[in-house]
């Protein structure tokens, strides 16, 4: 206990240890924040819930804060939902039925065009589908007919850039540009068009054939930036994965490192104390296991049995127990075994197990702690490696899985740097934090190295 | 004068016999190590087979597949269309039984596992289910052997490069202990906790994605250059980033620990004595510091190399390098069981060969092994 207290006091003298501790502390805070604000179930839903959960988010856009570093501001998403009162609603009876008019008004001030535009309808009627026509009003007073369509019962959507008629109409009226550009520029735009800034309006005029008809619609003008982390190819908010990656990485790294080092140490102590056959057996097993290719075997386990992070964790620990650490600990235990106090313990009749657990192992704890801390990053990266190979946990969002998605969808080639850099930076910070702390602890606990 | 003239041949005779006995010891050591490592490999490969086929899980998949293929064949074959449903079922059962017998699936697992082991050890790795070699063969061995040179080229070059570069820098730093560079390497040593593929991602982003001066990955340009010289140059260009990534991930820790070894050995008494004798700095470094440190360094390097090998599947995937590792990754994607097992076996072999080679180097370097093996 005294050694640990001394060590803590000594840590203050190492800047790298302080930096490492600071990073670890931050990670723990982030983990706690993630687990509290987004409970496990909610995180899984937000990450695996399906298209409906994240339909209002733009696809593969960088985080919103990059606008601070740009002179030309990228647009943020504008979502206008008639159920939330974002539309002026007018209903008037017409014959047996009625007409419903929804008028959406929004200001557009960004220097770039939106990513896409969709309208999501929610319709309820009795017999005949209502008929809707959508019109677009630009700030310079033009009026563009978007589409005429029959609304299906329940949820339906209209995607501007997938409608052939609209695409042809834009080409005819405005010029050879995509729909989301054509709606924001004056006709015959130059080579590099800029959006017209000002107030835009979208009008949905529906004719219903019975008075009970309900029509609601949400107009979404997708931006080119989102949130503090951006989104991926499925429109998911990367924030969820980046936040939840922290507790997953920490627990995996910590459990694997602790499980491995402590078991390794106990086995080494047993081998040294009982010597003879036991020691030999342990040494031979170590030699075999050291030659097993860890990653290919984990890949086999992941492919054939289970991708659950806990199964992989167990196998990793099993395969790393008999690692190179055994040889190091063995050398130290050999020295400890010869010390007089062990002899004294034997003389008063202490049992073998008592000597192993009360006399041998406590002596080597100062060596164990730095080792344990230094091992954590390698397991954090191992989890990421498996995820990048597509063998990550099927449920949990992790940093490695974000990198895998990014690489699999060509983020480096498409210049979507944020998608790779965000999880990579977090992994790097975690790795560096624990490694710096471990290296300094090593120098504190093993003073012979200190001068070097 | 004449005495000396006589003494020289006698000394030569003695040194020849000494060389012979050293050689014999080395040979014996090599043999013993070779046998030990071979036994280790056998156990390792058997474990691989056991994991791959634990509880016959893989067999179940294969049996299911055989049944489905045969059922489709029988149903689609116009010759059997006139048969009744019962007769068809019987025909399918019969054929499944024959096919399982042909593949040896009807024997108990223990016997089969030894058969697998024998096949794996002799590299009879069976036939891939979906993948082919470039020449169109379905033999797993051919697929893997075709990919092996690319892996050996990349990791062989990298290991040699890393070893000599680290050695050079470590020696240089140990000479100027406490200098700015020295402290820089000490401070940067924790960065080695990140694996090579991780640095690879960054390097790809910078040099291929942003600056566009180096290729994103792969072995050669497409289409490959026609003349051998241009081909080699193209391969070299594609190797720059992977080698940089692997080096970045390993060098700081290697240099840091090796320089520490050098420092430990240079505080030995015999180094002080050599200095007192007035030997030149180079001689002291070569004979009194480098020489006794090398065995320790080789052992340390062995662990680094094992780490590099282990990371190959993901590293080659990130760099799209057409080697063994990426084959394993592709096999995982296609669930091609024989290829997965085959690559794991080859990786076990590669690890064993690396350990064996470094063991021999160790034996040559460490006089204690030479004298009393």
Interface residues (C-beta under 8 A of the other chain):
Chain A: X16 X20 X287 X288 X290 X291 X292 X293 X294 X295 X296 X297 X299 X300 X301 X302 X303 X304 X305 X324 X374 X377 X378 X381 X384 X385 X388 X389 X390 X391 X403 X407 X412 X413 X415 X417 X420 X421 X424 X427 X428 X431 X432 X434 X435 X436 X438 X439 X449 X452
Chain B: X36 X37 X40 X41 X43 X44 X47 X48 X51 X52 X54 X57 X58 X187 X189 X190 X191 X192 X193 X194 X195 X197 X198 X201 X202 X204 X205 X208 X209 X210 X216 X260 X263 X264 X303 X306 X309 X310 X311 X312 X313 X314 X317 X318 X328 X329 X332 X333 X335 X337 X340 X341 X343 X344 X347 X348 X351 X352 X355
